[in-house]
Amino acid sequence: MARKDAKRVVITMRSTEGTGSTYTTTKNRQNQRERLELLKYDPKLRRRAIFRETR
């Protein structure tokens, strides 16, 4: 059985539009030290919005 790599962590991404929509994903902290920002679909707005990593 494979061992879970401790370098990958689960992060929560929240919409910058203030709708409260969230996504969860994983990232490798060794390669990406800054906060992640992605353009994802916001179901409450029914369009794409910027989602930023929260801590």
A tleap script that builds the chain and sets N, CA, C and O, in Angstrom:
source leaprc.protein.ff14SB
mol = sequence {
  NMET ALA ARG LYS ASP ALA LYS ARG VAL VAL
  ILE THR MET ARG SER THR GLU GLY THR GLY
  SER THR TYR THR THR THR LYS ASN ARG GLN
  ASN GLN ARG GLU ARG LEU GLU LEU LEU LYS
  TYR ASP PRO LYS LEU ARG ARG ARG ALA ILE
  PHE ARG GLU THR CARG
}
set mol.1.N position { 0.838 -1.177 0.000 }
set mol.1.CA position { 0.000 0.000 0.000 }
set mol.1.C position { 0.888 1.246 0.000 }
set mol.1.O position { 1.898 1.305 0.700 }
set mol.2.N position { 0.501 2.213 -0.777 }
set mol.2.CA position { 1.307 3.432 -0.907 }
set mol.2.C position { 1.137 4.336 0.304 }
set mol.2.O position { 0.054 4.430 0.882 }
set mol.3.N position { 2.216 4.995 0.675 }
set mol.3.CA position { 2.190 5.911 1.811 }
set mol.3.C position { 1.726 7.287 1.344 }
set mol.3.O position { 2.126 7.738 0.271 }
set mol.4.N position { 0.908 7.945 2.112 }
set mol.4.CA position { 0.426 9.287 1.781 }
set mol.4.C position { 1.578 10.271 1.909 }
set mol.4.O position { 2.236 10.333 2.948 }
set mol.5.N position { 1.820 11.037 0.855 }
set mol.5.CA position { 2.930 11.992 0.849 }
set mol.5.C position { 2.559 13.207 1.690 }
set mol.5.O position { 1.521 13.826 1.454 }
set mol.6.N position { 3.383 13.554 2.657 }
set mol.6.CA position { 3.098 14.661 3.565 }
set mol.6.C position { 3.350 16.020 2.921 }
set mol.6.O position { 2.970 17.043 3.490 }
set mol.7.N position { 3.978 16.055 1.755 }
set mol.7.CA position { 4.253 17.329 1.096 }
set mol.7.C position { 3.008 17.903 0.428 }
set mol.7.O position { 2.922 19.112 0.215 }
set mol.8.N position { 2.041 17.045 0.094 }
set mol.8.CA position { 0.799 17.508 -0.512 }
set mol.8.C position { -0.222 17.767 0.597 }
set mol.8.O position { -0.462 16.908 1.446 }
set mol.9.N position { -0.810 18.940 0.579 }
set mol.9.CA position { -1.787 19.317 1.604 }
set mol.9.C position { -3.107 19.689 0.944 }
set mol.9.O position { -3.139 20.160 -0.193 }
set mol.10.N position { -4.193 19.471 1.674 }
set mol.10.CA position { -5.526 19.834 1.188 }
set mol.10.C position { -5.741 21.306 1.490 }
set mol.10.O position { -5.519 21.750 2.616 }
set mol.11.N position { -6.176 22.071 0.482 }
set mol.11.CA position { -6.442 23.500 0.671 }
set mol.11.C position { -7.885 23.799 0.273 }
set mol.11.O position { -8.491 23.066 -0.508 }
set mol.12.N position { -8.421 24.883 0.821 }
set mol.12.CA position { -9.755 25.356 0.483 }
set mol.12.C position { -9.616 26.630 -0.329 }
set mol.12.O position { -8.840 27.518 0.022 }
set mol.13.N position { -10.367 26.718 -1.409 }
set mol.13.CA position { -10.354 27.914 -2.255 }
set mol.13.C position { -11.725 28.566 -2.170 }
set mol.13.O position { -12.746 27.905 -2.362 }
set mol.14.N position { -11.750 29.878 -1.880 }
set mol.14.CA position { -12.998 30.620 -1.708 }
set mol.14.C position { -13.123 31.684 -2.803 }
set mol.14.O position { -12.129 32.279 -3.220 }
set mol.15.N position { -14.332 31.909 -3.253 }
set mol.15.CA position { -14.601 32.886 -4.305 }
set mol.15.C position { -14.296 34.300 -3.828 }
set mol.15.O position { -14.606 34.657 -2.691 }
set mol.16.N position { -13.689 35.104 -4.696 }
set mol.16.CA position { -13.403 36.496 -4.352 }
set mol.16.C position { -14.609 37.401 -4.581 }
set mol.16.O position { -14.570 38.583 -4.239 }
set mol.17.N position { -15.675 36.858 -5.153 }
set mol.17.CA position { -16.883 37.647 -5.423 }
set mol.17.C position { -17.791 37.777 -4.204 }
set mol.17.O position { -18.766 38.527 -4.239 }
set mol.18.N position { -17.480 37.050 -3.123 }
set mol.18.CA position { -18.257 37.182 -1.895 }
set mol.18.C position { -19.504 36.323 -1.847 }
set mol.18.O position { -20.397 36.596 -1.045 }
set mol.19.N position { -19.599 35.294 -2.677 }
set mol.19.CA position { -20.780 34.438 -2.675 }
set mol.19.C position { -20.682 33.315 -1.666 }
set mol.19.O position { -21.695 32.698 -1.337 }
set mol.20.N position { -19.482 33.030 -1.162 }
set mol.20.CA position { -19.300 31.958 -0.200 }
set mol.20.C position { -19.051 30.607 -0.835 }
set mol.20.O position { -18.945 29.611 -0.119 }
set mol.21.N position { -18.954 30.536 -2.148 }
set mol.21.CA position { -18.682 29.274 -2.830 }
set mol.21.C position { -17.245 28.854 -2.588 }
set mol.21.O position { -16.341 29.689 -2.570 }
set mol.22.N position { -17.034 27.548 -2.399 }
set mol.22.CA position { -15.707 27.037 -2.123 }
set mol.22.C position { -15.409 25.814 -2.979 }
set mol.22.O position { -16.319 25.112 -3.419 }
set mol.23.N position { -14.139 25.573 -3.207 }
set mol.23.CA position { -13.615 24.358 -3.812 }
set mol.23.C position { -12.524 23.843 -2.893 }
set mol.23.O position { -11.892 24.624 -2.182 }
set mol.24.N position { -12.292 22.527 -2.898 }
set mol.24.CA position { -11.161 21.961 -2.187 }
set mol.24.C position { -10.276 21.256 -3.192 }
set mol.24.O position { -10.767 20.628 -4.130 }
set mol.25.N position { -8.982 21.356 -2.999 }
set mol.25.CA position { -8.006 20.737 -3.879 }
set mol.25.C position { -6.737 20.477 -3.080 }
set mol.25.O position { -6.665 20.820 -1.900 }
set mol.26.N position { -5.748 19.881 -3.705 }
set mol.26.CA position { -4.471 19.658 -3.049 }
set mol.26.C position { -3.386 20.415 -3.786 }
set mol.26.O position { -3.506 20.702 -4.977 }
set mol.27.N position { -2.330 20.733 -3.066 }
set mol.27.CA position { -1.191 21.373 -3.702 }
set mol.27.C position { 0.082 20.896 -3.036 }
set mol.27.O position { 0.071 20.470 -1.881 }
set mol.28.N position { 1.176 20.969 -3.768 }
set mol.28.CA position { 2.487 20.591 -3.276 }
set mol.28.C position { 3.155 21.847 -2.725 }
set mol.28.O position { 3.504 22.754 -3.481 }
set mol.29.N position { 3.329 21.895 -1.417 }
set mol.29.CA position { 3.917 23.086 -0.783 }
set mol.29.C position { 5.382 23.273 -1.136 }
set mol.29.O position { 5.898 24.389 -1.065 }
set mol.30.N position { 6.049 22.212 -1.509 }
set mol.30.CA position { 7.461 22.317 -1.845 }
set mol.30.C position { 7.653 23.074 -3.164 }
set mol.30.O position { 8.636 23.798 -3.319 }
set mol.31.N position { 6.738 22.917 -4.103 }
set mol.31.CA position { 6.855 23.579 -5.403 }
set mol.31.C position { 6.104 24.902 -5.475 }
set mol.31.O position { 6.543 25.811 -6.180 }
set mol.32.N position { 4.994 25.036 -4.774 }
set mol.32.CA position { 4.174 26.251 -4.819 }
set mol.32.C position { 4.037 26.808 -3.413 }
set mol.32.O position { 3.197 26.355 -2.636 }
set mol.33.N position { 4.856 27.781 -3.093 }
set mol.33.CA position { 4.815 28.356 -1.745 }
set mol.33.C position { 3.804 29.497 -1.625 }
set mol.33.O position { 3.282 29.734 -0.536 }
set mol.34.N position { 3.518 30.201 -2.707 }
set mol.34.CA position { 2.581 31.320 -2.642 }
set mol.34.C position { 1.144 30.803 -2.696 }
set mol.34.O position { 0.903 29.636 -3.004 }
set mol.35.N position { 0.203 31.685 -2.395 }
set mol.35.CA position { -1.205 31.314 -2.424 }
set mol.35.C position { -1.659 31.077 -3.862 }
set mol.35.O position { -1.244 31.772 -4.790 }
set mol.36.N position { -2.510 30.090 -4.013 }
set mol.36.CA position { -2.988 29.685 -5.320 }
set mol.36.C position { -4.208 30.513 -5.706 }
set mol.36.O position { -5.084 30.749 -4.873 }
set mol.37.N position { -4.273 30.954 -6.959 }
set mol.37.CA position { -5.438 31.651 -7.502 }
set mol.37.C position { -5.805 30.994 -8.817 }
set mol.37.O position { -4.965 30.866 -9.708 }
set mol.38.N position { -7.061 30.575 -8.943 }
set mol.38.CA position { -7.529 29.915 -10.153 }
set mol.38.C position { -8.854 30.516 -10.590 }
set mol.38.O position { -9.635 30.991 -9.767 }
set mol.39.N position { -9.096 30.489 -11.885 }
set mol.39.CA position { -10.365 30.932 -12.448 }
set mol.39.C position { -11.263 29.710 -12.533 }
set mol.39.O position { -11.046 28.837 -13.373 }
set mol.40.N position { -12.275 29.641 -11.665 }
set mol.40.CA position { -13.162 28.485 -11.563 }
set mol.40.C position { -14.606 28.948 -11.733 }
set mol.40.O position { -14.898 30.143 -11.686 }
set mol.41.N position { -15.510 27.980 -11.932 }
set mol.41.CA position { -16.930 28.273 -12.098 }
set mol.41.C position { -17.587 28.494 -10.738 }
set mol.41.O position { -17.451 27.669 -9.835 }
set mol.42.N position { -18.303 29.615 -10.597 }
set mol.42.CA position { -19.049 29.918 -9.380 }
set mol.42.C position { -20.525 29.626 -9.655 }
set mol.42.O position { -21.151 30.344 -10.434 }
set mol.43.N position { -21.096 28.589 -9.034 }
set mol.43.CA position { -22.476 28.214 -9.350 }
set mol.43.C position { -23.523 29.247 -8.919 }
set mol.43.O position { -24.607 29.297 -9.500 }
set mol.44.N position { -23.222 30.063 -7.921 }
set mol.44.CA position { -24.190 31.070 -7.493 }
set mol.44.C position { -24.247 32.242 -8.466 }
set mol.44.O position { -25.307 32.837 -8.661 }
set mol.45.N position { -23.116 32.574 -9.077 }
set mol.45.CA position { -23.083 33.644 -10.074 }
set mol.45.C position { -23.394 33.126 -11.471 }
set mol.45.O position { -23.780 33.888 -12.357 }
set mol.46.N position { -23.220 31.811 -11.656 }
set mol.46.CA position { -23.372 31.130 -12.942 }
set mol.46.C position { -22.399 31.680 -13.979 }
set mol.46.O position { -22.750 31.848 -15.147 }
set mol.47.N position { -21.178 31.958 -13.540 }
set mol.47.CA position { -20.081 32.359 -14.427 }
set mol.47.C position { -18.762 32.086 -13.725 }
set mol.47.O position { -18.741 31.709 -12.553 }
set mol.48.N position { -17.666 32.276 -14.441 }
set mol.48.CA position { -16.360 32.043 -13.854 }
set mol.48.C position { -15.944 33.208 -12.970 }
set mol.48.O position { -16.263 34.364 -13.247 }
set mol.49.N position { -15.226 32.884 -11.900 }
set mol.49.CA position { -14.725 33.901 -10.970 }
set mol.49.C position { -13.374 33.441 -10.451 }
set mol.49.O position { -13.017 32.269 -10.566 }
set mol.50.N position { -12.634 34.367 -9.885 }
set mol.50.CA position { -11.328 34.031 -9.311 }
set mol.50.C position { -11.542 33.428 -7.929 }
set mol.50.O position { -12.237 34.000 -7.089 }
set mol.51.N position { -10.937 32.269 -7.703 }
set mol.51.CA position { -10.963 31.605 -6.409 }
set mol.51.C position { -9.568 31.662 -5.835 }
set mol.51.O position { -8.600 31.323 -6.514 }
set mol.52.N position { -9.453 32.094 -4.574 }
set mol.52.CA position { -8.162 32.282 -3.922 }
set mol.52.C position { -8.049 31.324 -2.744 }
set mol.52.O position { -9.037 31.033 -2.071 }
set mol.53.N position { -6.840 30.840 -2.502 }
set mol.53.CA position { -6.595 29.930 -1.387 }
set mol.53.C position { -6.796 30.634 -0.055 }
set mol.53.O position { -6.313 31.748 0.147 }
set mol.54.N position { -7.514 29.976 0.856 }
set mol.54.CA position { -7.705 30.503 2.200 }
set mol.54.C position { -6.892 29.656 3.163 }
set mol.54.O position { -6.538 28.522 2.843 }
set mol.55.N position { -6.593 30.189 4.327 }
set mol.55.CA position { -5.794 29.447 5.319 }
set mol.55.C position { -6.588 29.167 6.555 }
set mol.55.O position { -6.077 28.554 7.492 }
savepdb mol mol.pdb
quit
